[in-house]
Amino acid sequence: STDAGRPYFVMELVRGIPITTYCDRERLPLRQRLELFVPICRAVQHAHQKGIIHRDLKPSNILVTVSDGVALPKIIDFGIAKALHAADADQAGLTRGDQWIGTPAYMSPEQARPGSEDIDTRSDVYSLGALLYELVTGRTPLDGRGLLGGGMETLRQALLELEPTQPSVRLARLTPAEAELAARHRQTEPSKLRRQVAGDLDCIIMKCLAKDRGQRYATANGLAMDLERHLNDEVIL
């Protein structure tokens, strides 16, 4: 605390860059991107076990630092996080039910519902799926900036009703120049990248992005475990 008795937090200074920027700059192949993503899921699971929902998982809030040549992802900015087990409703947070909480391109459908207070850990699972979609394809599931041009209500309806395109199909629909750039950032060729994504990764990502949260992974750890099965050439759940 200050000499005047004002309390403050001293927190770690994270010197890093957004995970999407890091992956593209280093031209990480798909496998290495997935391996970097798994500990992010574990970190989100840890927060959930402590009763905290982040509510704003996105590339700029997941920074990658390099220590002794090893890339370490770190989740930052719990500024709009929600406590799951507050002592009473007044302590659950200072945000109001009619406020938009989150970043449109990564926020879950339930976060877009007017006056919605019914947010649980599966909202973060959706955001993890949106981030994974971008790490795989170079695009977000829904074009948040493009939809924002139609106004807040258009954006709200899109989040609630518009189904994202499967990642492999999204890759197939890129222009030749876009497809070549996406593949080059992942040290492969466009056709090979589509084949790598089709199947298991399509299923894993689309499960995260289900509009009905009951169809998503129940936990961030469940998502991590399925990704590890995929990486180990095992059958995913």
C-alpha angles and dihedrals in degrees: 000000000000122000086262090057098253110148123224139166124250105207137180115274106230111206102194147109131245112283095240091052091048094049093049094043092051092040091229115194117237094261093055091048090055091047089053091047097054096070088050088060089049091052092050089049089053091053090048091051087054089053098256128128112196097205095189109062109159138133095274090054094051109065126185120218125183120225120179089342094307120118113229120190116210128190114222140175110051087173095128097030119138127223113229097201107035116166089242139353093267090060095049091088145303096253120104125233093244094056124102106243115193141014114299098228091055106026123110122246092248090058088059096055113107112255093359113165093161099099121142138169092285088072088068089047088059091051090049088053091051090051092048089050089056094046089053102041106019089238134090118242091247125024098243095182093046093049091047088066088070093057134259095291092053089050092048092052091048092053091048099042115013112097115218118239115251110265095241091049090048089054091050090054095054118109114258090256093048092046091050092050093048091050093046090053087056096043095244143087126272095248092047092048091053091050091049091053100040114094118011098023091047089053095045095049096043090050088057091049098050112137089220104067089206087070094054128087106287091224140019086239090059089056091049092050093052090049089051090051089052091049090050093049091246127139112273120227 
